[in-house]
Amino acid sequence: MGRLMVATKGPRFYGIGRALDAWLAEQGARDGELSVFLRHTSASLTIQENADPDVQADLADALSRLAPEDAAWRHTTEGPDDMPAHVKSALTGVSLQVPVVAGRLDLGTWQEVYLIEHRREPHQRSLTLRYLGT
């Protein structure tokens, strides 16, 4: 088990694949599976295309249309971007399982693991990592 900390500076997709591969190398991982769990409810995880940044922008726009800040949210204690962040997190999820082959994430050619920050303010996001395999 391990921990990965990711500093965010507002809403966007943060690629974490290299950091995950580095952690796997430290563990001496070969073949197995990596479980990644994000310990927050206002950010999320996804595996998406890494070649065209328009994909990330379009996904962010779609999530904002699904959970706009100006909706009639009841939970407003932490600011207008908090409840929409919770909805976006619920839609995209906070955990992933990724195959590991030869010590590296077995992602497709155009794939990356992203932490999606849904809040405007900077945050220090904490992920729990667990590798199972040889």
SULGIHU-V750012 format. One record per residue. N is the residue number from 0. RES is the residue in one letter. PHI is phi in whole degrees, 0 to 359 (NA if undefined). Layout:
N:RES:PHI
N:RES:PHI
//
This chain:
0:M:NA
1:G:205
2:R:226
3:L:236
4:M:255
5:V:233
6:A:274
7:T:248
8:K:231
9:G:111
10:P:295
11:R:177
12:F:266
13:Y:251
14:G:291
15:I:238
16:G:300
17:R:297
18:A:295
19:L:292
20:D:298
21:A:297
22:W:296
23:L:299
24:A:297
25:E:299
26:Q:277
27:G:71
28:A:294
29:R:237
30:D:233
31:G:171
32:E:216
33:L:252
34:S:259
35:V:237
36:F:235
37:L:269
38:R:271
39:H:215
40:T:247
41:S:235
42:A:217
43:S:206
44:L:237
45:T:203
46:I:247
47:Q:214
48:E:299
49:N:245
50:A:275
51:D:244
52:P:298
53:D:297
54:V:298
55:Q:297
56:A:296
57:D:294
58:L:295
59:A:298
60:D:297
61:A:297
62:L:296
63:S:293
64:R:291
65:L:287
66:A:224
67:P:286
68:E:294
69:D:271
70:A:289
71:A:276
72:W:285
73:R:280
74:H:278
75:T:230
76:T:304
77:E:260
78:G:108
79:P:291
80:D:267
81:D:285
82:M:297
83:P:302
84:A:296
85:H:296
86:V:296
87:K:298
88:S:296
89:A:296
90:L:286
91:T:256
92:G:96
93:V:239
94:S:217
95:L:220
96:Q:239
97:V:234
98:P:297
99:V:239
100:V:231
101:A:55
102:G:83
103:R:230
104:L:302
105:D:268
106:L:272
107:G:289
108:T:307
109:W:253
110:Q:252
111:E:216
112:V:269
113:Y:238
114:L:267
115:I:257
116:E:273
117:H:255
118:R:259
119:R:282
120:E:280
121:P:298
122:H:221
123:Q:254
124:R:263
125:S:247
126:L:242
127:T:263
128:L:244
129:R:219
130:Y:254
131:L:236
132:G:159
133:T:263
//
